């Protein structure tokens, strides 16, 4: 089963990072997770698929496509239980704590990612997360993919 979604929201325009693992616009533009493992909740022992591609979304977010090969994970994604995405960032720091190197080691499916707006929005080619737009300017496009939080609260990934 193929999934698509947002693995990292657009970075703040002011360049602020809430965490050293947060990506800048330049890092999003150059990140490639093709071939990286798709894990369940960052558990290195639970590979559930493979990342097929990543690209910069129109809004500046990091988008991914992945193949989910584990039947149980597929069922949880279809049911809506697992709809979050989370990046697993590997970082190397010097002895003073300054960041020397980082890369995306994996992407995980989870109930809810730590970063806002990181959701699976397409499952098997079908949009599963949409928004009904009510503003006058967006009325022309009444349904669109929505990288936002669902109406029901979910537990974030750790």
BELGI-V579207 format. One record per pair of residues at least 12 apart in sequence whose C-alpha atoms are under 10 Angstrom apart, sorted by sequence separation. I is the first residue (numbers start at 1). GAP is how many residues later the second one is. If there is no record, write none. Layout:
# BELGI-V579207
i=I gap=GAP
i=I gap=GAP
This chain:
# BELGI-V579207
i=11 gap=12
i=12 gap=12
i=13 gap=12
i=37 gap=12
i=38 gap=12
i=39 gap=12
i=52 gap=12
i=53 gap=12
i=54 gap=12
i=90 gap=12
i=91 gap=12
i=130 gap=12
i=131 gap=12
i=132 gap=12
i=9 gap=13
i=10 gap=13
i=11 gap=13
i=12 gap=13
i=36 gap=13
i=37 gap=13
i=38 gap=13
i=51 gap=13
i=52 gap=13
i=53 gap=13
i=89 gap=13
i=90 gap=13
i=91 gap=13
i=130 gap=13
i=131 gap=13
i=132 gap=13
i=8 gap=14
i=9 gap=14
i=10 gap=14
i=11 gap=14
i=35 gap=14
i=36 gap=14
i=37 gap=14
i=38 gap=14
i=51 gap=14
i=52 gap=14
i=53 gap=14
i=89 gap=14
i=90 gap=14
i=91 gap=14
i=129 gap=14
i=130 gap=14
i=131 gap=14
i=132 gap=14
i=8 gap=15
i=10 gap=15
i=11 gap=15
i=35 gap=15
i=36 gap=15
i=37 gap=15
i=50 gap=15
i=51 gap=15
i=52 gap=15
i=88 gap=15
i=89 gap=15
i=90 gap=15
i=129 gap=15
i=130 gap=15
i=131 gap=15
i=34 gap=16
i=35 gap=16
i=36 gap=16
i=50 gap=16
i=51 gap=16
i=87 gap=16
i=88 gap=16
i=89 gap=16
i=90 gap=16
i=129 gap=16
i=130 gap=16
i=131 gap=16
i=11 gap=17
i=33 gap=17
i=34 gap=17
i=35 gap=17
i=36 gap=17
i=49 gap=17
i=50 gap=17
i=51 gap=17
i=87 gap=17
i=88 gap=17
i=89 gap=17
i=127 gap=17
i=128 gap=17
i=129 gap=17
i=130 gap=17
i=131 gap=17
i=10 gap=18
i=33 gap=18
i=34 gap=18
i=35 gap=18
i=49 gap=18
i=50 gap=18
i=87 gap=18
i=88 gap=18
i=89 gap=18
i=127 gap=18
i=128 gap=18
i=129 gap=18
i=130 gap=18
i=9 gap=19
i=32 gap=19
i=33 gap=19
i=34 gap=19
i=48 gap=19
i=49 gap=19
i=50 gap=19
i=87 gap=19
i=88 gap=19
i=127 gap=19
i=129 gap=19
i=131 gap=19
i=8 gap=20
i=32 gap=20
i=33 gap=20
i=34 gap=20
i=48 gap=20
i=49 gap=20
i=86 gap=20
i=87 gap=20
i=88 gap=20
i=129 gap=20
i=130 gap=20
i=32 gap=21
i=33 gap=21
i=34 gap=21
i=47 gap=21
i=48 gap=21
i=49 gap=21
i=64 gap=21
i=86 gap=21
i=87 gap=21
i=129 gap=21
i=31 gap=22
i=32 gap=22
i=33 gap=22
i=47 gap=22
i=48 gap=22
i=85 gap=22
i=86 gap=22
i=87 gap=22
i=31 gap=23
i=32 gap=23
i=47 gap=23
i=48 gap=23
i=85 gap=23
i=86 gap=23
i=122 gap=23
i=30 gap=24
i=31 gap=24
i=32 gap=24
i=46 gap=24
i=48 gap=24
i=49 gap=24
i=84 gap=24
i=85 gap=24
i=86 gap=24
i=121 gap=24
i=29 gap=25
i=30 gap=25
i=31 gap=25
i=48 gap=25
i=49 gap=25
i=84 gap=25
i=85 gap=25
i=86 gap=25
i=121 gap=25
i=28 gap=26
i=29 gap=26
i=30 gap=26
i=48 gap=26
i=83 gap=26
i=84 gap=26
i=85 gap=26
i=86 gap=26
i=87 gap=26
i=120 gap=26
i=121 gap=26
i=28 gap=27
i=29 gap=27
i=82 gap=27
i=83 gap=27
i=84 gap=27
i=85 gap=27
i=86 gap=27
i=87 gap=27
i=119 gap=27
i=120 gap=27
i=121 gap=27
i=28 gap=28
i=29 gap=28
i=38 gap=28
i=82 gap=28
i=83 gap=28
i=84 gap=28
i=85 gap=28
i=86 gap=28
i=87 gap=28
i=119 gap=28
i=120 gap=28
i=27 gap=29
i=28 gap=29
i=37 gap=29
i=38 gap=29
i=39 gap=29
i=81 gap=29
i=82 gap=29
i=83 gap=29
i=84 gap=29
i=85 gap=29
i=86 gap=29
i=117 gap=29
i=118 gap=29
i=119 gap=29
i=26 gap=30
i=32 gap=30
i=34 gap=30
i=36 gap=30
i=37 gap=30
i=38 gap=30
i=40 gap=30
i=81 gap=30
i=82 gap=30
i=83 gap=30
i=84 gap=30
i=85 gap=30
i=117 gap=30
i=118 gap=30
i=119 gap=30
i=25 gap=31
i=29 gap=31
i=31 gap=31
i=33 gap=31
i=34 gap=31
i=35 gap=31
i=38 gap=31
i=80 gap=31
i=81 gap=31
i=84 gap=31
i=87 gap=31
i=116 gap=31
i=117 gap=31
i=118 gap=31
i=119 gap=31
i=28 gap=32
i=29 gap=32
i=30 gap=32
i=32 gap=32
i=33 gap=32
i=34 gap=32
i=77 gap=32
i=84 gap=32
i=85 gap=32
i=86 gap=32
i=116 gap=32
i=117 gap=32
i=28 gap=33
i=29 gap=33
i=33 gap=33
i=40 gap=33
i=77 gap=33
i=84 gap=33
i=85 gap=33
i=86 gap=33
i=116 gap=33
i=117 gap=33
i=26 gap=34
i=28 gap=34
i=39 gap=34
i=76 gap=34
i=77 gap=34
i=84 gap=34
i=85 gap=34
i=25 gap=35
i=27 gap=35
i=28 gap=35
i=76 gap=35
i=83 gap=35
i=84 gap=35
i=85 gap=35
i=24 gap=36
i=25 gap=36
i=73 gap=36
i=83 gap=36
i=84 gap=36
i=24 gap=37
i=25 gap=37
i=73 gap=37
i=82 gap=37
i=83 gap=37
i=84 gap=37
i=112 gap=37
i=23 gap=38
i=82 gap=38
i=83 gap=38
i=112 gap=38
i=23 gap=39
i=83 gap=39
i=80 gap=40
i=83 gap=40
i=116 gap=40
i=41 gap=41
i=66 gap=41
i=68 gap=41
i=112 gap=41
i=113 gap=41
i=114 gap=41
i=115 gap=41
i=40 gap=42
i=111 gap=42
i=112 gap=42
i=113 gap=42
i=114 gap=42
i=115 gap=42
i=41 gap=43
i=64 gap=43
i=77 gap=43
i=111 gap=43
i=112 gap=43
i=113 gap=43
i=114 gap=43
i=41 gap=44
i=42 gap=44
i=110 gap=44
i=111 gap=44
i=112 gap=44
i=113 gap=44
i=114 gap=44
i=40 gap=45
i=41 gap=45
i=42 gap=45
i=78 gap=45
i=83 gap=45
i=110 gap=45
i=111 gap=45
i=112 gap=45
i=113 gap=45
i=10 gap=46
i=39 gap=46
i=40 gap=46
i=41 gap=46
i=42 gap=46
i=77 gap=46
i=78 gap=46
i=83 gap=46
i=110 gap=46
i=111 gap=46
i=112 gap=46
i=2 gap=47
i=4 gap=47
i=7 gap=47
i=10 gap=47
i=38 gap=47
i=39 gap=47
i=41 gap=47
i=110 gap=47
i=1 gap=48
i=2 gap=48
i=3 gap=48
i=4 gap=48
i=6 gap=48
i=8 gap=48
i=9 gap=48
i=10 gap=48
i=11 gap=48
i=12 gap=48
i=38 gap=48
i=39 gap=48
i=80 gap=48
i=109 gap=48
i=110 gap=48
i=2 gap=49
i=3 gap=49
i=4 gap=49
i=5 gap=49
i=6 gap=49
i=8 gap=49
i=10 gap=49
i=11 gap=49
i=38 gap=49
i=39 gap=49
i=74 gap=49
i=108 gap=49
i=2 gap=50
i=4 gap=50
i=6 gap=50
i=9 gap=50
i=10 gap=50
i=11 gap=50
i=38 gap=50
i=78 gap=50
i=6 gap=51
i=9 gap=51
i=10 gap=51
i=11 gap=51
i=37 gap=51
i=5 gap=52
i=8 gap=52
i=9 gap=52
i=10 gap=52
i=8 gap=53
i=9 gap=53
i=7 gap=54
i=8 gap=54
i=9 gap=54
i=33 gap=54
i=6 gap=55
i=7 gap=55
i=8 gap=55
i=51 gap=55
i=63 gap=55
i=65 gap=55
i=68 gap=55
i=5 gap=56
i=6 gap=56
i=7 gap=56
i=8 gap=56
i=50 gap=56
i=51 gap=56
i=61 gap=56
i=62 gap=56
i=63 gap=56
i=64 gap=56
i=68 gap=56
i=5 gap=57
i=6 gap=57
i=7 gap=57
i=50 gap=57
i=51 gap=57
i=61 gap=57
i=63 gap=57
i=65 gap=57
i=66 gap=57
i=67 gap=57
i=5 gap=58
i=6 gap=58
i=7 gap=58
i=49 gap=58
i=65 gap=58
i=4 gap=59
i=5 gap=59
i=6 gap=59
i=47 gap=59
i=49 gap=59
i=4 gap=60
i=5 gap=60
i=48 gap=60
i=49 gap=60
i=3 gap=61
i=4 gap=61
i=5 gap=61
i=47 gap=61
i=48 gap=61
i=3 gap=62
i=4 gap=62
i=44 gap=62
i=46 gap=62
i=2 gap=63
i=3 gap=63
i=4 gap=63
i=2 gap=64
i=3 gap=64
i=42 gap=64
i=44 gap=64
i=1 gap=65
i=2 gap=65
i=3 gap=65
i=22 gap=65
i=42 gap=65
i=43 gap=65
i=84 gap=65
i=1 gap=66
i=2 gap=66
i=21 gap=66
i=23 gap=66
i=41 gap=66
i=42 gap=66
i=1 gap=67
i=2 gap=67
i=21 gap=67
i=22 gap=67
i=38 gap=67
i=39 gap=67
i=40 gap=67
i=41 gap=67
i=42 gap=67
i=83 gap=67
i=1 gap=68
i=21 gap=68
i=36 gap=68
i=37 gap=68
i=38 gap=68
i=39 gap=68
i=40 gap=68
i=41 gap=68
i=42 gap=68
i=1 gap=69
i=20 gap=69
i=21 gap=69
i=36 gap=69
i=37 gap=69
i=38 gap=69
i=39 gap=69
i=40 gap=69
i=41 gap=69
i=1 gap=70
i=21 gap=70
i=33 gap=70
i=36 gap=70
i=37 gap=70
i=38 gap=70
i=39 gap=70
i=40 gap=70
i=41 gap=70
i=84 gap=70
i=86 gap=70
i=3 gap=71
i=20 gap=71
i=32 gap=71
i=33 gap=71
i=35 gap=71
i=36 gap=71
i=37 gap=71
i=38 gap=71
i=39 gap=71
i=40 gap=71
i=41 gap=71
i=83 gap=71
i=84 gap=71
i=85 gap=71
i=86 gap=71
i=1 gap=72
i=2 gap=72
i=31 gap=72
i=32 gap=72
i=33 gap=72
i=34 gap=72
i=41 gap=72
i=82 gap=72
i=84 gap=72
i=85 gap=72
i=86 gap=72
i=1 gap=73
i=31 gap=73
i=33 gap=73
i=81 gap=73
i=84 gap=73
i=3 gap=74
i=33 gap=74
i=27 gap=75
i=1 gap=76
i=27 gap=76
i=1 gap=77
i=7 gap=77
i=8 gap=77
i=5 gap=78
i=6 gap=78
i=7 gap=78
i=8 gap=78
i=20 gap=78
i=21 gap=78
i=5 gap=79
i=6 gap=79
i=7 gap=79
i=8 gap=79
i=20 gap=79
i=23 gap=79
i=3 gap=80
i=5 gap=80
i=6 gap=80
i=7 gap=80
i=23 gap=80
i=4 gap=81
i=6 gap=81
i=7 gap=81
i=21 gap=81
i=20 gap=82
i=21 gap=82
i=21 gap=83
i=61 gap=86
i=22 gap=93
i=18 gap=97
i=7 gap=100
i=7 gap=101
i=7 gap=102
i=8 gap=105
i=7 gap=106
i=8 gap=106
i=9 gap=106
i=10 gap=106
i=8 gap=107
i=9 gap=107
i=10 gap=107
i=7 gap=108
i=8 gap=108
i=9 gap=108
i=7 gap=109
i=8 gap=109
i=9 gap=109
i=6 gap=110
i=7 gap=110
i=8 gap=110
i=9 gap=110
i=6 gap=111
i=7 gap=111
i=8 gap=111
i=5 gap=112
i=6 gap=112
i=7 gap=112
i=5 gap=113
i=6 gap=113
i=7 gap=113
i=5 gap=114
i=6 gap=114
i=4 gap=115
i=5 gap=115
i=6 gap=115
i=41 gap=115
i=42 gap=115
i=4 gap=116
i=5 gap=116
i=41 gap=116
i=42 gap=116
i=3 gap=117
i=4 gap=117
i=5 gap=117
i=41 gap=117
i=3 gap=118
i=4 gap=118
i=5 gap=118
i=3 gap=119
i=4 gap=119
i=2 gap=120
i=3 gap=120
i=4 gap=120
i=2 gap=121
i=3 gap=121
i=4 gap=121
i=1 gap=122
i=2 gap=122
i=3 gap=122
i=4 gap=122
i=5 gap=122
i=1 gap=123
i=2 gap=123
i=3 gap=123
i=4 gap=123
i=1 gap=124
i=2 gap=124
i=3 gap=124
i=5 gap=124
i=9 gap=138
i=9 gap=139
i=5 gap=140
i=6 gap=140
i=7 gap=140
i=5 gap=141
i=6 gap=141
i=5 gap=142
i=6 gap=142
